[in-house]
Amino acid sequence: MTPDTATSEPILLFEQVTKWYGPVIGVNHVSLELRGGITGLVGSNGAGKSTLLRLATGQLAASIGRVSIRGIDASSWRARRYVGYCPDTDAFYEEMSGREFVRTMALLSGFARSEASDRTEAVLARVGMTDRADRGIRRYSKGMRQRIKLAQSLLCSPDLLVLDEPLSGIDPIGRQDLLELFRRLAADGCCLLVSSHELEELEKLTDRVAIMARGRIAAVGTLKRIRDLLDDLPLTIRLDCSEPRRLAAFLVPMPEVSGVELEPRVLPGSMPSILVKARNPKTFFRQLTELVIRENIDIVRMEALDDSAHAILGYLLGGSGKT
């Protein structure tokens, strides 16, 4: 693994890639370029994430277009030395211990016996499995199995590390350990592509995401940049105020407001709230500020309910944003 720079060739490059499964399109005209750091991949089931990961790791070849790793066709064996892959599904030799499995993977990758042993111990230590590596895999918890999969993906010190749901089954403390490991790998020059349904955890790891919808890359960039690009779509805001009906009367005619809803009090004596759906959030918040000052309206609390990866995904998919 060598540090990447902004002027070097892309580590992972999709060029107008389409993949068919018979009459079904898995990915459709996808272009994507990753040069380093951590990129999250999100999308609903059936959006094309799994196909994209398999193309990136050389398990599938593109029907149209080209996928390359460090300038080498991703389906070529020569590209495999640059790639580490931690799949979502389990595929172990269950009768082996974790240490035996990882060492076997090192030997199958072409390392000599002594180097295979050294690399095995190094990656087991990185994922926190040294003391548990002699147990049989069939007795491992889900979290331990995830760590062993991650260990084998690090054996070749990859330039590109592809992680499919890497936090699945990991306890909260373990998650923090792995998130820190991912950050260190990125700092060392590794390019990470992380597909995850754990959007809250993904946002702790990186603010750069690629959002897939219906086989296409719908958006790539930081969450803030994507949010800015979606200014014409509604943002939902909860406003707690002492005069909700009066405030609502001022908000309804505003051109940036597409809907206003009075919320019932959750508890006796609690502050009443209204939910506002607003387009062009920057303009709306400026107008709201002018309104509350001009009309002397007391807003106690304001909360944007969907300025997150969940909401962005929902906007692009035309649904709830659930993955």
C-alpha positions in Angstrom: 0.0 0.0 0.0 1.4 3.3 -1.0 0.1 6.8 -0.2 -2.0 8.3 -2.9 -1.9 11.9 -4.1 -4.3 14.1 -5.9 -2.3 14.0 -9.1 -1.8 10.3 -9.3 -4.0 7.9 -11.2 -7.3 6.8 -9.6 -7.1 3.8 -7.4 -10.6 2.7 -8.5 -12.2 3.9 -11.8 -15.5 3.0 -13.3 -15.9 4.3 -16.9 -19.4 4.3 -18.3 -20.0 0.8 -16.9 -23.1 -1.2 -17.5 -23.7 -4.8 -16.3 -26.5 -7.0 -17.5 -27.8 -10.2 -16.0 -29.7 -11.4 -19.1 -32.5 -8.9 -19.6 -31.9 -7.3 -16.1 -29.6 -4.4 -15.7 -27.5 -4.6 -12.5 -25.7 -1.2 -12.9 -26.5 1.3 -15.6 -24.0 3.7 -17.2 -22.0 4.1 -13.9 -19.0 6.4 -13.7 -17.1 6.6 -10.4 -13.6 7.7 -9.5 -11.9 7.0 -6.1 -8.4 8.3 -5.4 -8.2 7.6 -1.6 -9.8 8.2 1.7 -13.1 6.6 2.7 -16.3 6.6 0.6 -19.6 5.2 1.8 -21.9 3.4 -0.6 -25.6 3.6 0.2 -28.8 2.6 -1.5 -31.9 0.5 -1.1 -32.0 -3.2 -1.7 -31.8 -3.8 -5.4 -30.2 -0.5 -6.1 -27.1 -2.1 -7.6 -24.6 -1.9 -4.7 -23.7 -5.6 -4.7 -23.1 -5.6 -8.4 -20.9 -2.5 -8.1 -18.8 -4.1 -5.4 -18.4 -7.3 -7.4 -17.3 -5.3 -10.4 -14.8 -3.4 -8.3 -13.3 -6.6 -6.9 -13.1 -8.4 -10.3 -15.7 -11.0 -9.5 -17.8 -9.7 -12.4 -16.7 -8.2 -15.7 -18.6 -5.2 -17.2 -20.9 -5.8 -20.1 -20.1 -2.3 -21.3 -17.4 0.1 -20.2 -14.3 -0.5 -18.0 -13.5 -1.0 -14.4 -9.8 -0.5 -13.5 -7.7 -0.7 -10.3 -4.5 1.4 -10.6 -5.0 1.4 -14.3 -5.3 -2.4 -14.6 -8.6 -4.1 -15.7 -10.3 -5.1 -12.4 -11.2 -8.6 -13.8 -7.5 -9.3 -14.4 -5.5 -11.4 -11.9 -2.9 -8.6 -11.9 -5.4 -6.2 -10.3 -6.2 -8.6 -7.4 -2.9 -7.9 -5.6 -4.2 -4.3 -5.0 -7.6 -5.3 -3.6 -8.9 -6.5 -0.3 -12.5 -7.7 0.0 -14.6 -8.3 3.1 -17.9 -9.7 2.0 -21.2 -9.5 3.7 -21.9 -13.2 3.5 -19.9 -15.9 5.5 -17.9 -18.5 3.5 -15.6 -20.2 6.0 -14.0 -23.6 6.4 -16.0 -24.0 9.6 -13.7 -26.8 11.0 -10.7 -24.5 11.1 -9.7 -22.0 13.8 -9.7 -18.3 12.9 -5.9 -18.4 12.8 -5.8 -21.5 10.5 -8.3 -19.9 8.2 -6.5 -16.6 7.8 -3.1 -18.4 7.3 -4.7 -20.6 4.7 -6.0 -17.5 2.9 -2.4 -16.1 3.0 -1.0 -19.2 1.5 -3.6 -19.3 -1.2 -2.7 -15.7 -2.0 0.8 -16.8 -2.9 2.8 -15.9 0.2 5.6 -18.2 1.4 5.0 -20.0 4.7 7.0 -17.8 6.9 5.6 -14.6 5.4 2.1 -16.1 5.5 2.5 -16.7 9.3 3.9 -13.2 9.9 1.1 -11.5 7.9 -1.5 -13.7 9.7 -0.4 -12.6 13.1 -0.2 -8.9 12.0 -3.8 -8.8 10.7 -5.2 -10.7 13.6 -3.6 -8.1 15.9 -5.1 -5.3 13.8 -8.6 -6.6 14.1 -8.3 -7.5 17.8 -8.5 -11.3 17.4 -5.1 -12.5 18.5 -6.3 -14.0 21.8 -9.4 -15.6 20.2 -7.9 -16.9 17.0 -7.4 -20.5 18.1 -11.1 -21.1 18.7 -13.0 -23.0 16.0 -14.8 -20.7 13.6 -18.1 -22.6 14.0 -18.1 -21.4 17.7 -17.5 -17.7 16.8 -20.1 -15.1 17.3 -21.3 -12.9 14.4 -18.9 -10.1 15.5 -15.9 -12.5 15.7 -16.7 -13.9 12.2 -16.8 -10.3 10.9 -13.4 -9.6 12.4 -11.9 -12.7 10.8 -13.3 -11.7 7.4 -11.8 -8.3 7.8 -8.4 -9.9 8.8 -8.2 -11.9 5.6 -9.0 -8.9 3.5 -6.0 -7.0 4.9 -3.4 -9.8 4.2 -2.1 -8.2 1.0 -1.9 -4.7 2.4 -4.4 -3.5 -0.2 -4.5 -0.2 -2.0 -8.3 -0.7 -2.3 -10.3 -2.2 0.5 -13.9 -3.1 -0.3 -16.1 -3.6 2.8 -19.6 -4.9 2.5 -21.5 -4.3 5.8 -18.3 -4.5 7.9 -20.0 -3.4 11.1 -22.8 -6.0 11.1 -22.9 -7.9 14.4 -20.2 -5.8 16.0 -20.9 -4.6 19.5 -20.6 -0.8 20.2 -17.1 -0.9 21.6 -15.9 -3.1 18.8 -17.5 -0.7 16.3 -15.4 2.1 17.6 -12.3 0.0 17.4 -13.0 -0.9 13.7 -14.0 2.7 12.8 -10.6 3.9 14.2 -8.9 1.1 12.2 -10.6 2.2 9.0 -9.5 5.8 9.7 -5.9 4.7 10.2 -5.9 2.6 7.0 -7.2 5.7 5.1 -4.5 7.9 6.7 -1.9 5.3 5.5 -3.1 5.7 1.9 -5.6 2.9 1.6 -8.8 3.7 -0.4 -11.8 2.3 1.4 -15.2 1.7 -0.3 -17.7 0.9 2.5 -21.2 -0.4 1.7 -23.4 -0.2 4.8 -27.0 0.0 6.0 -25.7 1.5 9.3 -26.0 5.0 8.0 -25.5 6.7 11.4 -22.2 4.8 11.9 -21.2 5.5 8.3 -21.6 9.2 8.9 -19.3 8.9 11.9 -16.7 7.4 9.6 -16.9 9.7 6.5 -19.0 12.5 5.1 -18.3 11.4 1.5 -20.9 9.1 0.1 -21.9 7.6 -3.2 -25.7 7.0 -3.4 -27.0 4.4 -5.7 -30.6 4.3 -7.1 -32.0 2.0 -9.7 -28.5 0.9 -10.9 -27.1 4.4 -11.2 -24.9 6.6 -9.1 -27.5 9.2 -8.1 -25.0 11.4 -6.2 -21.4 11.5 -5.1 -19.8 13.9 -2.6 -20.0 15.1 0.9 -23.4 15.0 2.6 -23.3 18.8 2.8 -22.7 19.2 -0.9 -25.4 16.7 -1.8 -27.8 18.6 0.6 -26.9 21.8 -1.2 -27.7 20.2 -4.6 -31.1 19.1 -3.3 -32.2 22.6 -2.3 -35.3 22.3 -4.5 -36.5 19.3 -2.5 -38.3 19.6 0.8 -36.6 19.8 4.1 -38.7 19.0 7.2 -38.2 21.3 10.2 -39.8 21.0 13.7 -40.4 24.4 15.3 -41.3 24.6 19.0 -43.1 27.9 19.8 -45.7 29.3 22.1 -47.9 30.5 19.3 -47.9 27.7 16.7 -51.1 28.7 14.9 -50.0 32.3 14.5 -46.6 31.2 13.2 -48.3 28.7 10.8 -50.5 31.5 9.4 -47.4 33.4 8.4 -45.6 30.4 7.0 -48.3 29.0 4.8 -48.2 31.8 2.2 -44.4 31.7 1.9 -43.3 30.5 -1.5 -40.6 28.4 -0.1 -43.0 26.4 2.2 -44.8 23.4 0.7 -46.6 22.3 3.8 -47.3 23.1 7.5 -48.7 20.7 10.1 -49.6 21.3 13.7 -48.2 18.6 16.0 -50.2 17.4 19.0 -48.6 17.9 22.5 -46.7 14.8 23.5 -47.0 15.5 27.2 -49.3 17.9 29.2 -47.6 21.2 29.5 -45.0 20.5 26.7 -44.3 23.2 24.2 -46.5 22.9 21.0 -44.7 22.2 17.7 -45.3 22.6 14.0 -43.7 20.7 11.2 -42.7 22.7 8.2 -41.7 21.3 4.8 -39.5 23.9 3.0 -37.8 24.1 -0.3 -34.5 25.9 -0.8 -33.5 25.7 2.9 -31.0 28.6 2.8 -33.7 31.0 1.5 -36.3 29.6 3.9 -34.1 30.0 7.0 -33.3 33.6 6.0 -37.0 34.4 5.5 -37.9 32.7 8.8 -35.3 34.7 10.7 -36.8 37.9 9.2 -40.3 36.8 10.1 -39.7 36.0 13.8 -37.9 39.3 14.3 -40.5 41.3 12.5 -43.5 39.6 14.2 -41.8 39.1 17.6 -42.5 35.3 17.5 -40.8 33.3 20.2 -39.3 30.1 18.8 -37.9 28.0 21.6 -36.4 25.2 19.6 -35.7 24.4 15.9 -34.7 21.0 14.6 -34.1 19.8 11.0 -35.5 16.3 11.0 -34.0 14.9 7.8 -30.7 16.6 7.1 -28.9 13.3 7.1 -28.0 10.4 4.9 -31.4 8.8 5.6 -33.2 11.8 4.2 -30.9 12.3 1.2 -31.4 8.7 0.3 -35.1 9.1 0.7 -35.2 12.1 -1.6 -33.2 10.4 -4.3 -35.2 7.1 -4.2 -38.6 8.8 -3.9 -39.3 6.9 -0.7 -38.6 6.8 3.0 -34.9 6.4 2.7 -34.8 3.1 4.4 -32.2 0.7 3.2 
